[in-house]
Structures are given as C-alpha cells and as structure tokens.
C-alpha cells in the first residue's frame, strides 16, 4: 500500500468528482470520501491509503481535479 497526502486544493477543484473518486475508486465510501473533501476545503490535510499499483494513476487524477497532493512511502513524486 502507498499513501497519498491530500495537502490543499486549488481554485476550480471539482469537488463532486473528487468525492466520487475517493468514495468509489479508493474505496472510502461516499460519506467518508465527502468528509475528507470537506476537511480539505476547510484547510485540514488528510491521508489516504491506496494500492501501490494504482497509486500513480490516482495521484494524477486527483491533481487533474484540483487537489494538491503527494505520494509517500518511498514512491515520492513532486506535487
């Protein structure tokens, strides 16, 4: 497993798409995924665990949706 740290959001972030990505693609469930996005909007960073083989894909999708994030656990990538 790898960890993605959701650090902040950029203007224009697609909140609904990020909710759905976290809920369905990451497997957090709709309530928890929405809660993480709401926390991010309030300035509270969060961390999600994702399978290592899909971490880069999820990271890229989050960034495309307007989330400033980085991959940890030895799979460092610039944010």
mmCIF file of the N, C-alpha and C atoms, coordinates in Angstrom:
data_MODEL
# 
_entry.id   MODEL 
# 
loop_
_atom_site.group_PDB 
_atom_site.id 
_atom_site.type_symbol 
_atom_site.label_atom_id 
_atom_site.label_alt_id 
_atom_site.label_comp_id 
_atom_site.label_asym_id 
_atom_site.label_entity_id 
_atom_site.label_seq_id 
_atom_site.pdbx_PDB_ins_code 
_atom_site.Cartn_x 
_atom_site.Cartn_y 
_atom_site.Cartn_z 
_atom_site.occupancy 
_atom_site.B_iso_or_equiv 
_atom_site.pdbx_formal_charge 
_atom_site.auth_seq_id 
_atom_site.auth_comp_id 
_atom_site.auth_asym_id 
_atom_site.auth_atom_id 
_atom_site.pdbx_PDB_model_num 
ATOM 1   N N  . UNK A 1 1  ? 0.835   -1.188 0.000   1.00 0.00 ? 1  UNK A N  1 
ATOM 2   C CA . UNK A 1 1  ? 0.000   0.000  0.000   1.00 0.00 ? 1  UNK A CA 1 
ATOM 3   C C  . UNK A 1 1  ? 0.877   1.247  0.000   1.00 0.00 ? 1  UNK A C  1 
ATOM 4   N N  . UNK A 1 2  ? 0.358   2.264  -0.641  1.00 0.00 ? 2  UNK A N  1 
ATOM 5   C CA . UNK A 1 2  ? 1.020   3.561  -0.678  1.00 0.00 ? 2  UNK A CA 1 
ATOM 6   C C  . UNK A 1 2  ? 0.088   4.582  -0.037  1.00 0.00 ? 2  UNK A C  1 
ATOM 7   N N  . UNK A 1 3  ? 0.654   5.700  0.344   1.00 0.00 ? 3  UNK A N  1 
ATOM 8   C CA . UNK A 1 3  ? -0.145  6.764  0.948   1.00 0.00 ? 3  UNK A CA 1 
ATOM 9   C C  . UNK A 1 3  ? -0.080  8.003  0.074   1.00 0.00 ? 3  UNK A C  1 
ATOM 10  N N  . UNK A 1 4  ? -1.231  8.626  -0.079  1.00 0.00 ? 4  UNK A N  1 
ATOM 11  C CA . UNK A 1 4  ? -1.307  9.908  -0.774  1.00 0.00 ? 4  UNK A CA 1 
ATOM 12  C C  . UNK A 1 4  ? -1.762  10.933 0.254   1.00 0.00 ? 4  UNK A C  1 
ATOM 13  N N  . UNK A 1 5  ? -0.963  11.994 0.387   1.00 0.00 ? 5  UNK A N  1 
ATOM 14  C CA . UNK A 1 5  ? -1.297  13.072 1.308   1.00 0.00 ? 5  UNK A CA 1 
ATOM 15  C C  . UNK A 1 5  ? -2.019  14.152 0.511   1.00 0.00 ? 5  UNK A C  1 
ATOM 16  N N  . UNK A 1 6  ? -3.257  14.413 0.904   1.00 0.00 ? 6  UNK A N  1 
ATOM 17  C CA . UNK A 1 6  ? -4.053  15.479 0.295   1.00 0.00 ? 6  UNK A CA 1 
ATOM 18  C C  . UNK A 1 6  ? -3.732  16.744 1.074   1.00 0.00 ? 6  UNK A C  1 
ATOM 19  N N  . UNK A 1 7  ? -2.964  17.645 0.463   1.00 0.00 ? 7  UNK A N  1 
ATOM 20  C CA . UNK A 1 7  ? -2.428  18.796 1.172   1.00 0.00 ? 7  UNK A CA 1 
ATOM 21  C C  . UNK A 1 7  ? -3.335  20.019 1.126   1.00 0.00 ? 7  UNK A C  1 
ATOM 22  N N  . UNK A 1 8  ? -3.844  20.326 -0.041  1.00 0.00 ? 8  UNK A N  1 
ATOM 23  C CA . UNK A 1 8  ? -4.685  21.507 -0.212  1.00 0.00 ? 8  UNK A CA 1 
ATOM 24  C C  . UNK A 1 8  ? -5.433  21.385 -1.533  1.00 0.00 ? 8  UNK A C  1 
ATOM 25  N N  . UNK A 1 9  ? -6.216  22.395 -1.839  1.00 0.00 ? 9  UNK A N  1 
ATOM 26  C CA . UNK A 1 9  ? -6.977  22.393 -3.077  1.00 0.00 ? 9  UNK A CA 1 
ATOM 27  C C  . UNK A 1 9  ? -6.717  23.678 -3.836  1.00 0.00 ? 9  UNK A C  1 
ATOM 28  N N  . UNK A 1 10 ? -6.909  23.600 -5.147  1.00 0.00 ? 10 UNK A N  1 
ATOM 29  C CA . UNK A 1 10 ? -6.729  24.767 -5.997  1.00 0.00 ? 10 UNK A CA 1 
ATOM 30  C C  . UNK A 1 10 ? -8.099  25.296 -6.430  1.00 0.00 ? 10 UNK A C  1 
ATOM 31  N N  . UNK A 1 11 ? -8.159  26.578 -6.722  1.00 0.00 ? 11 UNK A N  1 
ATOM 32  C CA . UNK A 1 11 ? -9.395  27.169 -7.214  1.00 0.00 ? 11 UNK A CA 1 
ATOM 33  C C  . UNK A 1 11 ? -9.871  26.397 -8.440  1.00 0.00 ? 11 UNK A C  1 
ATOM 34  N N  . UNK A 1 12 ? -11.142 26.086 -8.467  1.00 0.00 ? 12 UNK A N  1 
ATOM 35  C CA . UNK A 1 12 ? -11.704 25.324 -9.569  1.00 0.00 ? 12 UNK A CA 1 
ATOM 36  C C  . UNK A 1 12 ? -11.734 23.833 -9.322  1.00 0.00 ? 12 UNK A C  1 
ATOM 37  N N  . UNK A 1 13 ? -11.323 23.405 -8.120  1.00 0.00 ? 13 UNK A N  1 
ATOM 38  C CA . UNK A 1 13 ? -11.336 21.976 -7.818  1.00 0.00 ? 13 UNK A CA 1 
ATOM 39  C C  . UNK A 1 13 ? -12.734 21.414 -8.056  1.00 0.00 ? 13 UNK A C  1 
ATOM 40  N N  . UNK A 1 14 ? -12.813 20.264 -8.684  1.00 0.00 ? 14 UNK A N  1 
ATOM 41  C CA . UNK A 1 14 ? -14.084 19.600 -8.954  1.00 0.00 ? 14 UNK A CA 1 
ATOM 42  C C  . UNK A 1 14 ? -14.437 18.743 -7.741  1.00 0.00 ? 14 UNK A C  1 
ATOM 43  N N  . UNK A 1 15 ? -15.130 19.348 -6.779  1.00 0.00 ? 15 UNK A N  1 
ATOM 44  C CA . UNK A 1 15 ? -15.428 18.699 -5.508  1.00 0.00 ? 15 UNK A CA 1 
ATOM 45  C C  . UNK A 1 15 ? -16.208 17.398 -5.686  1.00 0.00 ? 15 UNK A C  1 
ATOM 46  N N  . UNK A 1 16 ? -17.220 17.406 -6.525  1.00 0.00 ? 16 UNK A N  1 
ATOM 47  C CA . UNK A 1 16 ? -18.056 16.213 -6.710  1.00 0.00 ? 16 UNK A CA 1 
ATOM 48  C C  . UNK A 1 16 ? -17.232 15.073 -7.304  1.00 0.00 ? 16 UNK A C  1 
ATOM 49  N N  . UNK A 1 17 ? -16.386 15.371 -8.275  1.00 0.00 ? 17 UNK A N  1 
ATOM 50  C CA . UNK A 1 17 ? -15.558 14.330 -8.889  1.00 0.00 ? 17 UNK A CA 1 
ATOM 51  C C  . UNK A 1 17 ? -14.541 13.775 -7.888  1.00 0.00 ? 17 UNK A C  1 
ATOM 52  N N  . UNK A 1 18 ? -13.981 14.637 -7.031  1.00 0.00 ? 18 UNK A N  1 
ATOM 53  C CA . UNK A 1 18 ? -13.039 14.162 -6.013  1.00 0.00 ? 18 UNK A CA 1 
ATOM 54  C C  . UNK A 1 18 ? -13.777 13.307 -4.991  1.00 0.00 ? 18 UNK A C  1 
ATOM 55  N N  . UNK A 1 19 ? -14.988 13.737 -4.583  1.00 0.00 ? 19 UNK A N  1 
ATOM 56  C CA . UNK A 1 19 ? -15.820 12.919 -3.680  1.00 0.00 ? 19 UNK A CA 1 
ATOM 57  C C  . UNK A 1 19 ? -15.994 11.514 -4.250  1.00 0.00 ? 19 UNK A C  1 
ATOM 58  N N  . UNK A 1 20 ? -16.370 11.450 -5.521  1.00 0.00 ? 20 UNK A N  1 
ATOM 59  C CA . UNK A 1 20 ? -16.634 10.151 -6.165  1.00 0.00 ? 20 UNK A CA 1 
ATOM 60  C C  . UNK A 1 20 ? -15.363 9.325  -6.310  1.00 0.00 ? 20 UNK A C  1 
ATOM 61  N N  . UNK A 1 21 ? -14.270 9.973  -6.662  1.00 0.00 ? 21 UNK A N  1 
ATOM 62  C CA . UNK A 1 21 ? -13.004 9.244  -6.795  1.00 0.00 ? 21 UNK A CA 1 
ATOM 63  C C  . UNK A 1 21 ? -12.619 8.608  -5.461  1.00 0.00 ? 21 UNK A C  1 
ATOM 64  N N  . UNK A 1 22 ? -12.687 9.388  -4.384  1.00 0.00 ? 22 UNK A N  1 
ATOM 65  C CA . UNK A 1 22 ? -12.335 8.853  -3.070  1.00 0.00 ? 22 UNK A CA 1 
ATOM 66  C C  . UNK A 1 22 ? -13.328 7.784  -2.623  1.00 0.00 ? 22 UNK A C  1 
ATOM 67  N N  . UNK A 1 23 ? -14.591 7.999  -2.906  1.00 0.00 ? 23 UNK A N  1 
ATOM 68  C CA . UNK A 1 23 ? -15.618 7.055  -2.462  1.00 0.00 ? 23 UNK A CA 1 
ATOM 69  C C  . UNK A 1 23 ? -15.538 5.736  -3.203  1.00 0.00 ? 23 UNK A C  1 
ATOM 70  N N  . UNK A 1 24 ? -15.497 5.792  -4.513  1.00 0.00 ? 24 UNK A N  1 
ATOM 71  C CA . UNK A 1 24 ? -15.632 4.575  -5.310  1.00 0.00 ? 24 UNK A CA 1 
ATOM 72  C C  . UNK A 1 24 ? -14.301 3.986  -5.772  1.00 0.00 ? 24 UNK A C  1 
ATOM 73  N N  . UNK A 1 25 ? -13.394 4.823  -6.254  1.00 0.00 ? 25 UNK A N  1 
ATOM 74  C CA . UNK A 1 25 ? -12.130 4.302  -6.791  1.00 0.00 ? 25 UNK A CA 1 
ATOM 75  C C  . UNK A 1 25 ? -11.131 3.969  -5.691  1.00 0.00 ? 25 UNK A C  1 
ATOM 76  N N  . UNK A 1 26 ? -11.145 4.747  -4.607  1.00 0.00 ? 26 UNK A N  1 
ATOM 77  C CA . UNK A 1 26 ? -10.246 4.478  -3.490  1.00 0.00 ? 26 UNK A CA 1 
ATOM 78  C C  . UNK A 1 26 ? -10.908 3.540  -2.491  1.00 0.00 ? 26 UNK A C  1 
ATOM 79  N N  . UNK A 1 27 ? -12.246 3.545  -2.474  1.00 0.00 ? 27 UNK A N  1 
ATOM 80  C CA . UNK A 1 27 ? -12.976 2.624  -1.610  1.00 0.00 ? 27 UNK A CA 1 
ATOM 81  C C  . UNK A 1 27 ? -13.292 3.154  -0.221  1.00 0.00 ? 27 UNK A C  1 
ATOM 82  N N  . UNK A 1 28 ? -13.358 4.479  -0.079  1.00 0.00 ? 28 UNK A N  1 
ATOM 83  C CA . UNK A 1 28 ? -13.633 5.053  1.233   1.00 0.00 ? 28 UNK A CA 1 
ATOM 84  C C  . UNK A 1 28 ? -15.120 5.078  1.566   1.00 0.00 ? 28 UNK A C  1 
ATOM 85  N N  . UNK A 1 29 ? -15.958 4.935  0.573   1.00 0.00 ? 29 UNK A N  1 
ATOM 86  C CA . UNK A 1 29 ? -17.391 5.102  0.788   1.00 0.00 ? 29 UNK A CA 1 
ATOM 87  C C  . UNK A 1 29 ? -17.743 6.566  0.632   1.00 0.00 ? 29 UNK A C  1 
ATOM 88  N N  . UNK A 1 30 ? -18.990 6.819  0.255   1.00 0.00 ? 30 UNK A N  1 
ATOM 89  C CA . UNK A 1 30 ? -19.384 8.188  -0.066  1.00 0.00 ? 30 UNK A CA 1 
ATOM 90  C C  . UNK A 1 30 ? -19.296 9.130  1.125   1.00 0.00 ? 30 UNK A C  1 
ATOM 91  N N  . UNK A 1 31 ? -19.725 8.700  2.288   1.00 0.00 ? 31 UNK A N  1 
ATOM 92  C CA . UNK A 1 31 ? -19.703 9.562  3.472   1.00 0.00 ? 31 UNK A CA 1 
ATOM 93  C C  . UNK A 1 31 ? -18.282 9.946  3.872   1.00 0.00 ? 31 UNK A C  1 
ATOM 94  N N  . UNK A 1 32 ? -17.395 8.969  3.919   1.00 0.00 ? 32 UNK A N  1 
ATOM 95  C CA . UNK A 1 32 ? -16.011 9.248  4.326   1.00 0.00 ? 32 UNK A CA 1 
ATOM 96  C C  . UNK A 1 32 ? -15.272 10.057 3.261   1.00 0.00 ? 32 UNK A C  1 
ATOM 97  N N  . UNK A 1 33 ? -15.510 9.722  1.985   1.00 0.00 ? 33 UNK A N  1 
ATOM 98  C CA . UNK A 1 33 ? -14.871 10.475 0.910   1.00 0.00 ? 33 UNK A CA 1 
ATOM 99  C C  . UNK A 1 33 ? -15.283 11.932 0.928   1.00 0.00 ? 33 UNK A C  1 
ATOM 100 N N  . UNK A 1 34 ? -16.586 12.177 1.098   1.00 0.00 ? 34 UNK A N  1 
ATOM 101 C CA . UNK A 1 34 ? -17.086 13.546 1.183   1.00 0.00 ? 34 UNK A CA 1 
ATOM 102 C C  . UNK A 1 34 ? -16.510 14.251 2.404   1.00 0.00 ? 34 UNK A C  1 
ATOM 103 N N  . UNK A 1 35 ? -16.409 13.545 3.517   1.00 0.00 ? 35 UNK A N  1 
ATOM 104 C CA . UNK A 1 35 ? -15.835 14.130 4.723   1.00 0.00 ? 35 UNK A CA 1 
ATOM 105 C C  . UNK A 1 35 ? -14.389 14.555 4.522   1.00 0.00 ? 35 UNK A C  1 
ATOM 106 N N  . UNK A 1 36 ? -13.624 13.749 3.791   1.00 0.00 ? 36 UNK A N  1 
ATOM 107 C CA . UNK A 1 36 ? -12.217 14.110 3.529   1.00 0.00 ? 36 UNK A CA 1 
ATOM 108 C C  . UNK A 1 36 ? -12.139 15.351 2.655   1.00 0.00 ? 36 UNK A C  1 
ATOM 109 N N  . UNK A 1 37 ? -13.021 15.440 1.666   1.00 0.00 ? 37 UNK A N  1 
ATOM 110 C CA . UNK A 1 37 ? -13.012 16.612 0.789   1.00 0.00 ? 37 UNK A CA 1 
ATOM 111 C C  . UNK A 1 37 ? -13.450 17.850 1.567   1.00 0.00 ? 37 UNK A C  1 
ATOM 112 N N  . UNK A 1 38 ? -14.468 17.726 2.400   1.00 0.00 ? 38 UNK A N  1 
ATOM 113 C CA . UNK A 1 38 ? -14.907 18.861 3.208   1.00 0.00 ? 38 UNK A CA 1 
ATOM 114 C C  . UNK A 1 38 ? -13.787 19.328 4.144   1.00 0.00 ? 38 UNK A C  1 
ATOM 115 N N  . UNK A 1 39 ? -13.051 18.383 4.730   1.00 0.00 ? 39 UNK A N  1 
ATOM 116 C CA . UNK A 1 39 ? -11.921 18.739 5.597   1.00 0.00 ? 39 UNK A CA 1 
ATOM 117 C C  . UNK A 1 39 ? -10.844 19.460 4.797   1.00 0.00 ? 39 UNK A C  1 
ATOM 118 N N  . UNK A 1 40 ? -10.572 18.978 3.595   1.00 0.00 ? 40 UNK A N  1 
ATOM 119 C CA . UNK A 1 40 ? -9.574  19.603 2.741   1.00 0.00 ? 40 UNK A CA 1 
ATOM 120 C C  . UNK A 1 40 ? -9.983  21.040 2.413   1.00 0.00 ? 40 UNK A C  1 
ATOM 121 N N  . UNK A 1 41 ? -11.258 21.245 2.109   1.00 0.00 ? 41 UNK A N  1 
ATOM 122 C CA . UNK A 1 41 ? -11.755 22.590 1.820   1.00 0.00 ? 41 UNK A CA 1 
ATOM 123 C C  . UNK A 1 41 ? -11.641 23.507 3.035   1.00 0.00 ? 41 UNK A C  1 
ATOM 124 N N  . UNK A 1 42 ? -11.699 22.921 4.226   1.00 0.00 ? 42 UNK A N  1 
ATOM 125 C CA . UNK A 1 42 ? -11.576 23.697 5.469   1.00 0.00 ? 42 UNK A CA 1 
ATOM 126 C C  . UNK A 1 42 ? -10.121 23.895 5.878   1.00 0.00 ? 42 UNK A C  1 
ATOM 127 N N  . UNK A 1 43 ? -9.182  23.422 5.050   1.00 0.00 ? 43 UNK A N  1 
ATOM 128 C CA . UNK A 1 43 ? -7.762  23.630 5.337   1.00 0.00 ? 43 UNK A CA 1 
ATOM 129 C C  . UNK A 1 43 ? -7.110  22.541 6.151   1.00 0.00 ? 43 UNK A C  1 
ATOM 130 N N  . UNK A 1 44 ? -7.787  21.392 6.295   1.00 0.00 ? 44 UNK A N  1 
ATOM 131 C CA . UNK A 1 44 ? -7.215  20.280 7.055   1.00 0.00 ? 44 UNK A CA 1 
ATOM 132 C C  . UNK A 1 44 ? -6.763  19.184 6.089   1.00 0.00 ? 44 UNK A C  1 
ATOM 133 N N  . UNK A 1 45 ? -5.452  18.972 5.945   1.00 0.00 ? 45 UNK A N  1 
ATOM 134 C CA . UNK A 1 45 ? -4.943  17.930 5.066   1.00 0.00 ? 45 UNK A CA 1 
ATOM 135 C C  . UNK A 1 45 ? -5.368  16.543 5.552   1.00 0.00 ? 45 UNK A C  1 
ATOM 136 N N  . UNK A 1 46 ? -5.301  15.592 4.668   1.00 0.00 ? 46 UNK A N  1 
ATOM 137 C CA . UNK A 1 46 ? -5.636  14.222 5.029   1.00 0.00 ? 46 UNK A CA 1 
ATOM 138 C C  . UNK A 1 46 ? -4.770  13.237 4.256   1.00 0.00 ? 46 UNK A C  1 
ATOM 139 N N  . UNK A 1 47 ? -4.798  11.994 4.678   1.00 0.00 ? 47 UNK A N  1 
ATOM 140 C CA . UNK A 1 47 ? -4.005  10.950 4.041   1.00 0.00 ? 47 UNK A CA 1 
ATOM 141 C C  . UNK A 1 47 ? -4.910  9.780  3.695   1.00 0.00 ? 47 UNK A C  1 
ATOM 142 N N  . UNK A 1 48 ? -4.718  9.235  2.494   1.00 0.00 ? 48 UNK A N  1 
ATOM 143 C CA . UNK A 1 48 ? -5.451  8.050  2.085   1.00 0.00 ? 48 UNK A CA 1 
ATOM 144 C C  . UNK A 1 48 ? -4.460  6.951  1.737   1.00 0.00 ? 48 UNK A C  1 
ATOM 145 N N  . UNK A 1 49 ? -4.864  5.724  1.950   1.00 0.00 ? 49 UNK A N  1 
ATOM 146 C CA . UNK A 1 49 ? -4.054  4.578  1.541   1.00 0.00 ? 49 UNK A CA 1 
ATOM 147 C C  . UNK A 1 49 ? -4.647  4.007  0.268   1.00 0.00 ? 49 UNK A C  1 
ATOM 148 N N  . UNK A 1 50 ? -3.775  3.728  -0.685  1.00 0.00 ? 50 UNK A N  1 
ATOM 149 C CA . UNK A 1 50 ? -4.196  3.179  -1.968  1.00 0.00 ? 50 UNK A CA 1 
ATOM 150 C C  . UNK A 1 50 ? -3.271  2.027  -2.335  1.00 0.00 ? 50 UNK A C  1 
ATOM 151 N N  . UNK A 1 51 ? -3.732  1.105  -3.164  1.00 0.00 ? 51 UNK A N  1 
ATOM 152 C CA . UNK A 1 51 ? -2.846  0.037  -3.622  1.00 0.00 ? 51 UNK A CA 1 
ATOM 153 C C  . UNK A 1 51 ? -1.658  0.630  -4.391  1.00 0.00 ? 51 UNK A C  1 
ATOM 154 N N  . UNK A 1 52 ? -0.495  0.098  -4.144  1.00 0.00 ? 52 UNK A N  1 
ATOM 155 C CA . UNK A 1 52 ? 0.717   0.637  -4.772  1.00 0.00 ? 52 UNK A CA 1 
ATOM 156 C C  . UNK A 1 52 ? 0.637   0.635  -6.289  1.00 0.00 ? 52 UNK A C  1 
ATOM 157 N N  . UNK A 1 53 ? -0.010  -0.374 -6.869  1.00 0.00 ? 53 UNK A N  1 
ATOM 158 C CA . UNK A 1 53 ? -0.054  -0.468 -8.334  1.00 0.00 ? 53 UNK A CA 1 
ATOM 159 C C  . UNK A 1 53 ? -0.973  0.568  -8.977  1.00 0.00 ? 53 UNK A C  1 
ATOM 160 N N  . UNK A 1 54 ? -1.859  1.178  -8.212  1.00 0.00 ? 54 UNK A N  1 
ATOM 161 C CA . UNK A 1 54 ? -2.731  2.209  -8.778  1.00 0.00 ? 54 UNK A CA 1 
ATOM 162 C C  . UNK A 1 54 ? -2.449  3.598  -8.199  1.00 0.00 ? 54 UNK A C  1 
ATOM 163 N N  . UNK A 1 55 ? -1.427  3.722  -7.371  1.00 0.00 ? 55 UNK A N  1 
ATOM 164 C CA . UNK A 1 55 ? -1.141  4.987  -6.678  1.00 0.00 ? 55 UNK A CA 1 
ATOM 165 C C  . UNK A 1 55 ? -0.848  6.127  -7.649  1.00 0.00 ? 55 UNK A C  1 
ATOM 166 N N  . UNK A 1 56 ? -0.012  5.896  -8.639  1.00 0.00 ? 56 UNK A N  1 
ATOM 167 C CA . UNK A 1 56 ? 0.335   6.961  -9.588  1.00 0.00 ? 56 UNK A CA 1 
ATOM 168 C C  . UNK A 1 56 ? -0.886  7.428  -10.366 1.00 0.00 ? 56 UNK A C  1 
ATOM 169 N N  . UNK A 1 57 ? -1.723  6.510  -10.763 1.00 0.00 ? 57 UNK A N  1 
ATOM 170 C CA . UNK A 1 57 ? -2.931  6.853  -11.507 1.00 0.00 ? 57 UNK A CA 1 
ATOM 171 C C  . UNK A 1 57 ? -3.880  7.694  -10.660 1.00 0.00 ? 57 UNK A C  1 
ATOM 172 N N  . UNK A 1 58 ? -4.098  7.281  -9.437  1.00 0.00 ? 58 UNK A N  1 
ATOM 173 C CA . UNK A 1 58 ? -4.984  8.030  -8.537  1.00 0.00 ? 58 UNK A CA 1 
ATOM 174 C C  . UNK A 1 58 ? -4.395  9.407  -8.249  1.00 0.00 ? 58 UNK A C  1 
ATOM 175 N N  . UNK A 1 59 ? -3.091  9.480  -8.030  1.00 0.00 ? 59 UNK A N  1 
ATOM 176 C CA . UNK A 1 59 ? -2.410  10.749 -7.784  1.00 0.00 ? 59 UNK A CA 1 
ATOM 177 C C  . UNK A 1 59 ? -2.627  11.707 -8.954  1.00 0.00 ? 59 UNK A C  1 
ATOM 178 N N  . UNK A 1 60 ? -2.429  11.236 -10.164 1.00 0.00 ? 60 UNK A N  1 
ATOM 179 C CA . UNK A 1 60 ? -2.592  12.071 -11.355 1.00 0.00 ? 60 UNK A CA 1 
ATOM 180 C C  . UNK A 1 60 ? -4.032  12.540 -11.512 1.00 0.00 ? 60 UNK A C  1 
ATOM 181 N N  . UNK A 1 61 ? -4.983  11.661 -11.230 1.00 0.00 ? 61 UNK A N  1 
ATOM 182 C CA . UNK A 1 61 ? -6.390  12.031 -11.344 1.00 0.00 ? 61 UNK A CA 1 
ATOM 183 C C  . UNK A 1 61 ? -6.776  13.077 -10.306 1.00 0.00 ? 61 UNK A C  1 
ATOM 184 N N  . UNK A 1 62 ? -6.277  12.915 -9.069  1.00 0.00 ? 62 UNK A N  1 
ATOM 185 C CA . UNK A 1 62 ? -6.549  13.911 -8.034  1.00 0.00 ? 62 UNK A CA 1 
ATOM 186 C C  . UNK A 1 62 ? -5.990  15.271 -8.426  1.00 0.00 ? 62 UNK A C  1 
ATOM 187 N N  . UNK A 1 63 ? -4.775  15.279 -8.935  1.00 0.00 ? 63 UNK A N  1 
ATOM 188 C CA . UNK A 1 63 ? -4.166  16.539 -9.358  1.00 0.00 ? 63 UNK A CA 1 
ATOM 189 C C  . UNK A 1 63 ? -4.950  17.181 -10.486 1.00 0.00 ? 63 UNK A C  1 
ATOM 190 N N  . UNK A 1 64 ? -5.403  16.371 -11.448 1.00 0.00 ? 64 UNK A N  1 
ATOM 191 C CA . UNK A 1 64 ? -6.178  16.896 -12.569 1.00 0.00 ? 64 UNK A CA 1 
ATOM 192 C C  . UNK A 1 64 ? -7.501  17.507 -12.106 1.00 0.00 ? 64 UNK A C  1 
ATOM 193 N N  . UNK A 1 65 ? -8.020  17.013 -10.985 1.00 0.00 ? 65 UNK A N  1 
ATOM 194 C CA . UNK A 1 65 ? -9.280  17.515 -10.438 1.00 0.00 ? 65 UNK A CA 1 
ATOM 195 C C  . UNK A 1 65 ? -9.089  18.734 -9.536  1.00 0.00 ? 65 UNK A C  1 
ATOM 196 N N  . UNK A 1 66 ? -7.834  19.118 -9.263  1.00 0.00 ? 66 UNK A N  1 
ATOM 197 C CA . UNK A 1 66 ? -7.563  20.329 -8.494  1.00 0.00 ? 66 UNK A CA 1 
ATOM 198 C C  . UNK A 1 66 ? -7.084  20.117 -7.073  1.00 0.00 ? 66 UNK A C  1 
ATOM 199 N N  . UNK A 1 67 ? -6.579  18.919 -6.768  1.00 0.00 ? 67 UNK A N  1 
ATOM 200 C CA . UNK A 1 67 ? -6.073  18.640 -5.426  1.00 0.00 ? 67 UNK A CA 1 
ATOM 201 C C  . UNK A 1 67 ? -4.548  18.709 -5.443  1.00 0.00 ? 67 UNK A C  1 
ATOM 202 N N  . UNK A 1 68 ? -3.963  19.464 -4.514  1.00 0.00 ? 68 UNK A N  1 
ATOM 203 C CA . UNK A 1 68 ? -2.515  19.457 -4.327  1.00 0.00 ? 68 UNK A CA 1 
ATOM 204 C C  . UNK A 1 68 ? -2.208  18.276 -3.415  1.00 0.00 ? 68 UNK A C  1 
ATOM 205 N N  . UNK A 1 69 ? -1.403  17.344 -3.907  1.00 0.00 ? 69 UNK A N  1 
ATOM 206 C CA . UNK A 1 69 ? -1.153  16.120 -3.153  1.00 0.00 ? 69 UNK A CA 1 
ATOM 207 C C  . UNK A 1 69 ? 0.223   15.557 -3.489  1.00 0.00 ? 69 UNK A C  1 
ATOM 208 N N  . UNK A 1 70 ? 0.659   14.611 -2.657  1.00 0.00 ? 70 UNK A N  1 
ATOM 209 C CA . UNK A 1 70 ? 1.931   13.948 -2.912  1.00 0.00 ? 70 UNK A CA 1 
ATOM 210 C C  . UNK A 1 70 ? 1.842   12.495 -2.458  1.00 0.00 ? 70 UNK A C  1 
ATOM 211 N N  . UNK A 1 71 ? 2.647   11.687 -3.101  1.00 0.00 ? 71 UNK A N  1 
ATOM 212 C CA . UNK A 1 71 ? 2.722   10.263 -2.820  1.00 0.00 ? 71 UNK A CA 1 
ATOM 213 C C  . UNK A 1 71 ? 3.863   10.013 -1.842  1.00 0.00 ? 71 UNK A C  1 
ATOM 214 N N  . UNK A 1 72 ? 3.620   9.229  -0.814  1.00 0.00 ? 72 UNK A N  1 
ATOM 215 C CA . UNK A 1 72 ? 4.652   8.929  0.185   1.00 0.00 ? 72 UNK A CA 1 
ATOM 216 C C  . UNK A 1 72 ? 4.964   7.437  0.164   1.00 0.00 ? 72 UNK A C  1 
ATOM 217 N N  . UNK A 1 73 ? 5.715   6.965  1.151   1.00 0.00 ? 73 UNK A N  1 
ATOM 218 C CA . UNK A 1 73 ? 6.133   5.563  1.281   1.00 0.00 ? 73 UNK A CA 1 
ATOM 219 C C  . UNK A 1 73 ? 7.125   5.150  0.207   1.00 0.00 ? 73 UNK A C  1 
ATOM 220 N N  . UNK A 1 74 ? 8.103   6.009  -0.035  1.00 0.00 ? 74 UNK A N  1 
ATOM 221 C CA . UNK A 1 74 ? 9.165   5.645  -0.969  1.00 0.00 ? 74 UNK A CA 1 
ATOM 222 C C  . UNK A 1 74 ? 8.807   5.804  -2.421  1.00 0.00 ? 74 UNK A C  1 
ATOM 223 N N  . UNK A 1 75 ? 7.615   6.224  -2.711  1.00 0.00 ? 75 UNK A N  1 
ATOM 224 C CA . UNK A 1 75 ? 7.193   6.445  -4.095  1.00 0.00 ? 75 UNK A CA 1 
ATOM 225 C C  . UNK A 1 75 ? 7.053   7.924  -4.354  1.00 0.00 ? 75 UNK A C  1 
ATOM 226 N N  . UNK A 1 76 ? 7.979   8.709  -3.814  1.00 0.00 ? 76 UNK A N  1 
ATOM 227 C CA . UNK A 1 76 ? 7.865   10.166 -3.834  1.00 0.00 ? 76 UNK A CA 1 
ATOM 228 C C  . UNK A 1 76 ? 7.690   10.691 -5.245  1.00 0.00 ? 76 UNK A C  1 
ATOM 229 N N  . UNK A 1 77 ? 6.878   11.696 -5.346  1.00 0.00 ? 77 UNK A N  1 
ATOM 230 C CA . UNK A 1 77 ? 6.605   12.359 -6.610  1.00 0.00 ? 77 UNK A CA 1 
ATOM 231 C C  . UNK A 1 77 ? 6.361   13.827 -6.304  1.00 0.00 ? 77 UNK A C  1 
ATOM 232 N N  . UNK A 1 78 ? 6.887   14.693 -7.139  1.00 0.00 ? 78 UNK A N  1 
ATOM 233 C CA . UNK A 1 78 ? 6.683   16.117 -6.908  1.00 0.00 ? 78 UNK A CA 1 
ATOM 234 C C  . UNK A 1 78 ? 5.224   16.459 -7.047  1.00 0.00 ? 78 UNK A C  1 
ATOM 235 N N  . UNK A 1 79 ? 4.774   17.404 -6.241  1.00 0.00 ? 79 UNK A N  1 
ATOM 236 C CA . UNK A 1 79 ? 3.378   17.818 -6.283  1.00 0.00 ? 79 UNK A CA 1 
ATOM 237 C C  . UNK A 1 79 ? 3.259   19.159 -6.954  1.00 0.00 ? 79 UNK A C  1 
# 
